[in-house]
Every structure is written in C-alpha cells, then in structure tokens.
Amino acid sequence: MNLEKFTERAKGFLQAANTIAARESHQRLTPEHLLKALMDDDQGMAANLIRRAGGAPDRVVQAVDLAVGKLPKVTGDAGQAYTDQALVRVLDEAEKLAQKAGDSFVPVERMLMALAMVKSAAKTALDAGAVNAQALNTAINDI
C-alpha cells in the first residue's frame, strides 16, 4: 500500500477516520472508522453512491455506528492509533481496483468499493444496507 497513490480527498478521509478513532479512544484504525468517515461526509458522496447502487445509506450508517461503538476503548492516552490489518487489506484492494480501472491515483469511490469486498464489520454494515461491490462498481462507472 502506497499512500502517495491516493487522491488528496482519499487521504482526507483516512485522516478523518483516524480522528474518529482518536475521539472514540480506539487504539486500532479499522475499516469501520473509514466507512464511518465516508458516511459522515457532509457532501454525501458515499451515501449517493450507495443510493445509486440500490442500497439504503441510513441502514449503513446505523450498522457502522453500532460496529464502531463495539470496538474496544483504551483508557488514558491512547496515542496514535495503529492501522488494523483489515484496513491495510481494504487499502490494498482499493489500489488494485484503481489500477484495474486505469486510474493513476486511488479515488474515494474505489475505497468504498473495497470496503464492500474485504471481510470486516464495515462490509457487514454495507451488507446491512443491501450494498455490494458489483452494484457500487456499476454506480461508479455511471458517474
């Protein structure tokens, strides 16, 4: 995974995910934090893509909030959250998807699609909203 290959916006969402983890006193940065950051976006890019893919963004939000709430908290100074292996797999998959699509950089849309592919509580949250990678890919390509 090479973060230099991610768009500035994608890097911004990774930073937002890190902020969520810190705010919640979580020691690990997980796919759930990234999905929550995407769903909390005031521009609604992820929610709109999910809607275009035939999914229910409100169900995804409920499920990801529940998943983030279940993550273990640390007391005292949590310090810098370390990146969970599941999130590394998501980011690697997003990089592969971007290359396959002919993108020079990894856009946010490919991160969302990777979240729907890599087994994690974030994928389960997307499943709860009736979203899958194939439908997301179609919605992304239609933009």
PyMOL commands that place a pseudoatom at each C-alpha (Angstrom):
pseudoatom trace, name=CA, resn=MET, resi=1, chain=A, elem=C, hetatm=0, pos=[0.000, 0.000, 0.000]
pseudoatom trace, name=CA, resn=ASN, resi=2, chain=A, elem=C, hetatm=0, pos=[1.422, 3.334, -1.088]
pseudoatom trace, name=CA, resn=LEU, resi=3, chain=A, elem=C, hetatm=0, pos=[-0.497, 6.316, 0.312]
pseudoatom trace, name=CA, resn=GLU, resi=4, chain=A, elem=C, hetatm=0, pos=[1.158, 8.569, -2.283]
pseudoatom trace, name=CA, resn=LYS, resi=5, chain=A, elem=C, hetatm=0, pos=[-1.065, 6.831, -4.839]
pseudoatom trace, name=CA, resn=PHE, resi=6, chain=A, elem=C, hetatm=0, pos=[-4.233, 8.028, -3.080]
pseudoatom trace, name=CA, resn=THR, resi=7, chain=A, elem=C, hetatm=0, pos=[-6.012, 11.243, -4.056]
pseudoatom trace, name=CA, resn=GLU, resi=8, chain=A, elem=C, hetatm=0, pos=[-5.926, 14.157, -1.619]
pseudoatom trace, name=CA, resn=ARG, resi=9, chain=A, elem=C, hetatm=0, pos=[-9.610, 13.599, -0.901]
pseudoatom trace, name=CA, resn=ALA, resi=10, chain=A, elem=C, hetatm=0, pos=[-8.997, 9.906, -0.157]
pseudoatom trace, name=CA, resn=LYS, resi=11, chain=A, elem=C, hetatm=0, pos=[-6.150, 10.853, 2.192]
pseudoatom trace, name=CA, resn=GLY, resi=12, chain=A, elem=C, hetatm=0, pos=[-8.515, 13.328, 3.856]
pseudoatom trace, name=CA, resn=PHE, resi=13, chain=A, elem=C, hetatm=0, pos=[-10.990, 10.538, 4.596]
pseudoatom trace, name=CA, resn=LEU, resi=14, chain=A, elem=C, hetatm=0, pos=[-8.202, 8.408, 6.060]
pseudoatom trace, name=CA, resn=GLN, resi=15, chain=A, elem=C, hetatm=0, pos=[-7.300, 11.337, 8.316]
pseudoatom trace, name=CA, resn=ALA, resi=16, chain=A, elem=C, hetatm=0, pos=[-10.976, 11.739, 9.274]
pseudoatom trace, name=CA, resn=ALA, resi=17, chain=A, elem=C, hetatm=0, pos=[-11.097, 8.015, 10.116]
pseudoatom trace, name=CA, resn=ASN, resi=18, chain=A, elem=C, hetatm=0, pos=[-8.032, 8.473, 12.325]
pseudoatom trace, name=CA, resn=THR, resi=19, chain=A, elem=C, hetatm=0, pos=[-9.735, 11.402, 14.070]
pseudoatom trace, name=CA, resn=ILE, resi=20, chain=A, elem=C, hetatm=0, pos=[-12.819, 9.255, 14.739]
pseudoatom trace, name=CA, resn=ALA, resi=21, chain=A, elem=C, hetatm=0, pos=[-10.624, 6.506, 16.209]
pseudoatom trace, name=CA, resn=ALA, resi=22, chain=A, elem=C, hetatm=0, pos=[-8.856, 9.020, 18.472]
pseudoatom trace, name=CA, resn=ARG, resi=23, chain=A, elem=C, hetatm=0, pos=[-12.123, 10.643, 19.563]
pseudoatom trace, name=CA, resn=GLU, resi=24, chain=A, elem=C, hetatm=0, pos=[-13.569, 7.232, 20.449]
pseudoatom trace, name=CA, resn=SER, resi=25, chain=A, elem=C, hetatm=0, pos=[-10.375, 6.204, 22.325]
pseudoatom trace, name=CA, resn=HIS, resi=26, chain=A, elem=C, hetatm=0, pos=[-9.734, 3.333, 19.926]
pseudoatom trace, name=CA, resn=GLN, resi=27, chain=A, elem=C, hetatm=0, pos=[-6.210, 2.031, 19.561]
pseudoatom trace, name=CA, resn=ARG, resi=28, chain=A, elem=C, hetatm=0, pos=[-6.763, 0.441, 16.133]
pseudoatom trace, name=CA, resn=LEU, resi=29, chain=A, elem=C, hetatm=0, pos=[-7.716, 2.246, 12.920]
pseudoatom trace, name=CA, resn=THR, resi=30, chain=A, elem=C, hetatm=0, pos=[-10.213, -0.101, 11.257]
pseudoatom trace, name=CA, resn=PRO, resi=31, chain=A, elem=C, hetatm=0, pos=[-12.330, -0.322, 8.093]
pseudoatom trace, name=CA, resn=GLU, resi=32, chain=A, elem=C, hetatm=0, pos=[-15.295, 0.666, 10.283]
pseudoatom trace, name=CA, resn=HIS, resi=33, chain=A, elem=C, hetatm=0, pos=[-13.650, 4.023, 11.054]
pseudoatom trace, name=CA, resn=LEU, resi=34, chain=A, elem=C, hetatm=0, pos=[-13.089, 4.636, 7.333]
pseudoatom trace, name=CA, resn=LEU, resi=35, chain=A, elem=C, hetatm=0, pos=[-16.686, 3.736, 6.454]
pseudoatom trace, name=CA, resn=LYS, resi=36, chain=A, elem=C, hetatm=0, pos=[-17.965, 5.989, 9.245]
pseudoatom trace, name=CA, resn=ALA, resi=37, chain=A, elem=C, hetatm=0, pos=[-15.827, 8.862, 7.911]
pseudoatom trace, name=CA, resn=LEU, resi=38, chain=A, elem=C, hetatm=0, pos=[-17.240, 8.282, 4.414]
pseudoatom trace, name=CA, resn=MET, resi=39, chain=A, elem=C, hetatm=0, pos=[-20.827, 8.141, 5.694]
pseudoatom trace, name=CA, resn=ASP, resi=40, chain=A, elem=C, hetatm=0, pos=[-20.360, 11.262, 7.878]
pseudoatom trace, name=CA, resn=ASP, resi=41, chain=A, elem=C, hetatm=0, pos=[-19.223, 13.301, 4.848]
pseudoatom trace, name=CA, resn=ASP, resi=42, chain=A, elem=C, hetatm=0, pos=[-21.372, 16.411, 4.541]
pseudoatom trace, name=CA, resn=GLN, resi=43, chain=A, elem=C, hetatm=0, pos=[-21.155, 16.235, 0.729]
pseudoatom trace, name=CA, resn=GLY, resi=44, chain=A, elem=C, hetatm=0, pos=[-22.798, 12.805, 0.833]
pseudoatom trace, name=CA, resn=MET, resi=45, chain=A, elem=C, hetatm=0, pos=[-20.660, 11.189, -1.870]
pseudoatom trace, name=CA, resn=ALA, resi=46, chain=A, elem=C, hetatm=0, pos=[-20.751, 7.698, -0.287]
pseudoatom trace, name=CA, resn=ALA, resi=47, chain=A, elem=C, hetatm=0, pos=[-24.457, 7.931, 0.556]
pseudoatom trace, name=CA, resn=ASN, resi=48, chain=A, elem=C, hetatm=0, pos=[-25.253, 8.982, -3.020]
pseudoatom trace, name=CA, resn=LEU, resi=49, chain=A, elem=C, hetatm=0, pos=[-23.213, 6.117, -4.485]
pseudoatom trace, name=CA, resn=ILE, resi=50, chain=A, elem=C, hetatm=0, pos=[-24.909, 3.644, -2.155]
pseudoatom trace, name=CA, resn=ARG, resi=51, chain=A, elem=C, hetatm=0, pos=[-28.308, 5.006, -3.202]
pseudoatom trace, name=CA, resn=ARG, resi=52, chain=A, elem=C, hetatm=0, pos=[-27.347, 4.743, -6.913]
pseudoatom trace, name=CA, resn=ALA, resi=53, chain=A, elem=C, hetatm=0, pos=[-26.255, 1.137, -6.254]
pseudoatom trace, name=CA, resn=GLY, resi=54, chain=A, elem=C, hetatm=0, pos=[-29.732, 0.343, -4.896]
pseudoatom trace, name=CA, resn=GLY, resi=55, chain=A, elem=C, hetatm=0, pos=[-28.710, 0.367, -1.244]
pseudoatom trace, name=CA, resn=ALA, resi=56, chain=A, elem=C, hetatm=0, pos=[-30.027, 2.101, 1.865]
pseudoatom trace, name=CA, resn=PRO, resi=57, chain=A, elem=C, hetatm=0, pos=[-27.474, 4.599, 3.259]
pseudoatom trace, name=CA, resn=ASP, resi=58, chain=A, elem=C, hetatm=0, pos=[-29.423, 5.067, 6.509]
pseudoatom trace, name=CA, resn=ARG, resi=59, chain=A, elem=C, hetatm=0, pos=[-29.084, 1.352, 7.296]
pseudoatom trace, name=CA, resn=VAL, resi=60, chain=A, elem=C, hetatm=0, pos=[-25.354, 1.509, 6.568]
pseudoatom trace, name=CA, resn=VAL, resi=61, chain=A, elem=C, hetatm=0, pos=[-24.990, 4.468, 8.963]
pseudoatom trace, name=CA, resn=GLN, resi=62, chain=A, elem=C, hetatm=0, pos=[-26.868, 2.620, 11.720]
pseudoatom trace, name=CA, resn=ALA, resi=63, chain=A, elem=C, hetatm=0, pos=[-24.823, -0.550, 11.250]
pseudoatom trace, name=CA, resn=VAL, resi=64, chain=A, elem=C, hetatm=0, pos=[-21.438, 1.212, 11.106]
pseudoatom trace, name=CA, resn=ASP, resi=65, chain=A, elem=C, hetatm=0, pos=[-22.250, 3.341, 14.157]
pseudoatom trace, name=CA, resn=LEU, resi=66, chain=A, elem=C, hetatm=0, pos=[-23.092, 0.140, 16.039]
pseudoatom trace, name=CA, resn=ALA, resi=67, chain=A, elem=C, hetatm=0, pos=[-19.870, -1.532, 14.834]
pseudoatom trace, name=CA, resn=VAL, resi=68, chain=A, elem=C, hetatm=0, pos=[-17.701, 1.444, 15.853]
pseudoatom trace, name=CA, resn=GLY, resi=69, chain=A, elem=C, hetatm=0, pos=[-19.434, 1.519, 19.238]
pseudoatom trace, name=CA, resn=LYS, resi=70, chain=A, elem=C, hetatm=0, pos=[-18.473, -2.122, 19.844]
pseudoatom trace, name=CA, resn=LEU, resi=71, chain=A, elem=C, hetatm=0, pos=[-14.742, -1.568, 19.287]
pseudoatom trace, name=CA, resn=PRO, resi=72, chain=A, elem=C, hetatm=0, pos=[-12.610, -1.761, 22.441]
pseudoatom trace, name=CA, resn=LYS, resi=73, chain=A, elem=C, hetatm=0, pos=[-11.640, 1.542, 24.043]
pseudoatom trace, name=CA, resn=VAL, resi=74, chain=A, elem=C, hetatm=0, pos=[-8.401, 2.318, 25.834]
pseudoatom trace, name=CA, resn=THR, resi=75, chain=A, elem=C, hetatm=0, pos=[-8.180, 4.482, 28.915]
pseudoatom trace, name=CA, resn=GLY, resi=76, chain=A, elem=C, hetatm=0, pos=[-5.598, 7.174, 29.407]
pseudoatom trace, name=CA, resn=ASP, resi=77, chain=A, elem=C, hetatm=0, pos=[-3.596, 8.442, 26.453]
pseudoatom trace, name=CA, resn=ALA, resi=78, chain=A, elem=C, hetatm=0, pos=[-4.379, 6.180, 23.507]
pseudoatom trace, name=CA, resn=GLY, resi=79, chain=A, elem=C, hetatm=0, pos=[-1.588, 7.791, 21.489]
pseudoatom trace, name=CA, resn=GLN, resi=80, chain=A, elem=C, hetatm=0, pos=[-1.529, 7.239, 17.756]
pseudoatom trace, name=CA, resn=ALA, resi=81, chain=A, elem=C, hetatm=0, pos=[-3.911, 4.531, 16.532]
pseudoatom trace, name=CA, resn=TYR, resi=82, chain=A, elem=C, hetatm=0, pos=[-2.210, 1.761, 14.601]
pseudoatom trace, name=CA, resn=THR, resi=83, chain=A, elem=C, hetatm=0, pos=[-3.632, 0.600, 11.299]
pseudoatom trace, name=CA, resn=ASP, resi=84, chain=A, elem=C, hetatm=0, pos=[-5.523, -2.678, 11.579]
pseudoatom trace, name=CA, resn=GLN, resi=85, chain=A, elem=C, hetatm=0, pos=[-4.628, -5.444, 9.091]
pseudoatom trace, name=CA, resn=ALA, resi=86, chain=A, elem=C, hetatm=0, pos=[-8.186, -5.439, 7.747]
pseudoatom trace, name=CA, resn=LEU, resi=87, chain=A, elem=C, hetatm=0, pos=[-7.821, -1.750, 6.819]
pseudoatom trace, name=CA, resn=VAL, resi=88, chain=A, elem=C, hetatm=0, pos=[-4.484, -2.480, 5.126]
pseudoatom trace, name=CA, resn=ARG, resi=89, chain=A, elem=C, hetatm=0, pos=[-6.270, -5.155, 3.049]
pseudoatom trace, name=CA, resn=VAL, resi=90, chain=A, elem=C, hetatm=0, pos=[-9.027, -2.650, 2.154]
pseudoatom trace, name=CA, resn=LEU, resi=91, chain=A, elem=C, hetatm=0, pos=[-6.498, -0.042, 1.025]
pseudoatom trace, name=CA, resn=ASP, resi=92, chain=A, elem=C, hetatm=0, pos=[-4.516, -2.635, -0.960]
pseudoatom trace, name=CA, resn=GLU, resi=93, chain=A, elem=C, hetatm=0, pos=[-7.735, -3.756, -2.653]
pseudoatom trace, name=CA, resn=ALA, resi=94, chain=A, elem=C, hetatm=0, pos=[-8.660, -0.136, -3.428]
pseudoatom trace, name=CA, resn=GLU, resi=95, chain=A, elem=C, hetatm=0, pos=[-5.251, 0.322, -5.051]
pseudoatom trace, name=CA, resn=LYS, resi=96, chain=A, elem=C, hetatm=0, pos=[-5.784, -2.794, -7.197]
pseudoatom trace, name=CA, resn=LEU, resi=97, chain=A, elem=C, hetatm=0, pos=[-9.276, -1.624, -8.197]
pseudoatom trace, name=CA, resn=ALA, resi=98, chain=A, elem=C, hetatm=0, pos=[-7.919, 1.778, -9.225]
pseudoatom trace, name=CA, resn=GLN, resi=99, chain=A, elem=C, hetatm=0, pos=[-5.166, 0.182, -11.331]
pseudoatom trace, name=CA, resn=LYS, resi=100, chain=A, elem=C, hetatm=0, pos=[-7.705, -2.136, -12.967]
pseudoatom trace, name=CA, resn=ALA, resi=101, chain=A, elem=C, hetatm=0, pos=[-9.902, 0.872, -13.797]
pseudoatom trace, name=CA, resn=GLY, resi=102, chain=A, elem=C, hetatm=0, pos=[-6.918, 2.698, -15.302]
pseudoatom trace, name=CA, resn=ASP, resi=103, chain=A, elem=C, hetatm=0, pos=[-6.775, 5.350, -12.565]
pseudoatom trace, name=CA, resn=SER, resi=104, chain=A, elem=C, hetatm=0, pos=[-3.371, 6.865, -11.748]
pseudoatom trace, name=CA, resn=PHE, resi=105, chain=A, elem=C, hetatm=0, pos=[-4.492, 7.590, -8.187]
pseudoatom trace, name=CA, resn=VAL, resi=106, chain=A, elem=C, hetatm=0, pos=[-6.876, 5.816, -5.829]
pseudoatom trace, name=CA, resn=PRO, resi=107, chain=A, elem=C, hetatm=0, pos=[-10.136, 7.785, -5.569]
pseudoatom trace, name=CA, resn=VAL, resi=108, chain=A, elem=C, hetatm=0, pos=[-12.583, 7.669, -2.666]
pseudoatom trace, name=CA, resn=GLU, resi=109, chain=A, elem=C, hetatm=0, pos=[-15.055, 5.654, -4.742]
pseudoatom trace, name=CA, resn=ARG, resi=110, chain=A, elem=C, hetatm=0, pos=[-12.593, 2.750, -5.024]
pseudoatom trace, name=CA, resn=MET, resi=111, chain=A, elem=C, hetatm=0, pos=[-12.045, 2.813, -1.249]
pseudoatom trace, name=CA, resn=LEU, resi=112, chain=A, elem=C, hetatm=0, pos=[-15.811, 2.459, -0.746]
pseudoatom trace, name=CA, resn=MET, resi=113, chain=A, elem=C, hetatm=0, pos=[-15.905, -0.389, -3.244]
pseudoatom trace, name=CA, resn=ALA, resi=114, chain=A, elem=C, hetatm=0, pos=[-13.001, -2.128, -1.471]
pseudoatom trace, name=CA, resn=LEU, resi=115, chain=A, elem=C, hetatm=0, pos=[-14.849, -1.791, 1.849]
pseudoatom trace, name=CA, resn=ALA, resi=116, chain=A, elem=C, hetatm=0, pos=[-17.679, -3.785, 0.245]
pseudoatom trace, name=CA, resn=MET, resi=117, chain=A, elem=C, hetatm=0, pos=[-15.233, -6.532, -0.782]
pseudoatom trace, name=CA, resn=VAL, resi=118, chain=A, elem=C, hetatm=0, pos=[-12.899, -7.150, 2.166]
pseudoatom trace, name=CA, resn=LYS, resi=119, chain=A, elem=C, hetatm=0, pos=[-14.343, -9.128, 5.077]
pseudoatom trace, name=CA, resn=SER, resi=120, chain=A, elem=C, hetatm=0, pos=[-14.820, -6.827, 8.087]
pseudoatom trace, name=CA, resn=ALA, resi=121, chain=A, elem=C, hetatm=0, pos=[-17.569, -5.269, 10.186]
pseudoatom trace, name=CA, resn=ALA, resi=122, chain=A, elem=C, hetatm=0, pos=[-17.593, -2.446, 7.604]
pseudoatom trace, name=CA, resn=LYS, resi=123, chain=A, elem=C, hetatm=0, pos=[-18.517, -4.947, 4.869]
pseudoatom trace, name=CA, resn=THR, resi=124, chain=A, elem=C, hetatm=0, pos=[-21.217, -6.314, 7.180]
pseudoatom trace, name=CA, resn=ALA, resi=125, chain=A, elem=C, hetatm=0, pos=[-22.550, -2.757, 7.613]
pseudoatom trace, name=CA, resn=LEU, resi=126, chain=A, elem=C, hetatm=0, pos=[-22.641, -2.297, 3.839]
pseudoatom trace, name=CA, resn=ASP, resi=127, chain=A, elem=C, hetatm=0, pos=[-24.370, -5.685, 3.519]
pseudoatom trace, name=CA, resn=ALA, resi=128, chain=A, elem=C, hetatm=0, pos=[-26.977, -4.441, 6.037]
pseudoatom trace, name=CA, resn=GLY, resi=129, chain=A, elem=C, hetatm=0, pos=[-27.669, -1.583, 3.646]
pseudoatom trace, name=CA, resn=ALA, resi=130, chain=A, elem=C, hetatm=0, pos=[-28.013, -4.033, 0.727]
pseudoatom trace, name=CA, resn=VAL, resi=131, chain=A, elem=C, hetatm=0, pos=[-24.827, -2.788, -0.955]
pseudoatom trace, name=CA, resn=ASN, resi=132, chain=A, elem=C, hetatm=0, pos=[-22.344, -4.962, -2.816]
pseudoatom trace, name=CA, resn=ALA, resi=133, chain=A, elem=C, hetatm=0, pos=[-19.154, -4.252, -4.737]
pseudoatom trace, name=CA, resn=GLN, resi=134, chain=A, elem=C, hetatm=0, pos=[-20.628, -5.111, -8.134]
pseudoatom trace, name=CA, resn=ALA, resi=135, chain=A, elem=C, hetatm=0, pos=[-23.531, -2.657, -7.758]
pseudoatom trace, name=CA, resn=LEU, resi=136, chain=A, elem=C, hetatm=0, pos=[-21.128, 0.011, -6.485]
pseudoatom trace, name=CA, resn=ASN, resi=137, chain=A, elem=C, hetatm=0, pos=[-18.861, -0.558, -9.487]
pseudoatom trace, name=CA, resn=THR, resi=138, chain=A, elem=C, hetatm=0, pos=[-21.808, -0.050, -11.826]
pseudoatom trace, name=CA, resn=ALA, resi=139, chain=A, elem=C, hetatm=0, pos=[-22.806, 3.138, -9.976]
pseudoatom trace, name=CA, resn=ILE, resi=140, chain=A, elem=C, hetatm=0, pos=[-19.212, 4.440, -10.095]
pseudoatom trace, name=CA, resn=ASN, resi=141, chain=A, elem=C, hetatm=0, pos=[-18.906, 3.740, -13.820]
pseudoatom trace, name=CA, resn=ASP, resi=142, chain=A, elem=C, hetatm=0, pos=[-22.229, 5.511, -14.474]
pseudoatom trace, name=CA, resn=ILE, resi=143, chain=A, elem=C, hetatm=0, pos=[-20.934, 8.772, -12.973]
for i in range(1, 143): cmd.bond("trace and resi %d" % i, "trace and resi %d" % (i + 1))
show_as sticks, trace
zoom trace
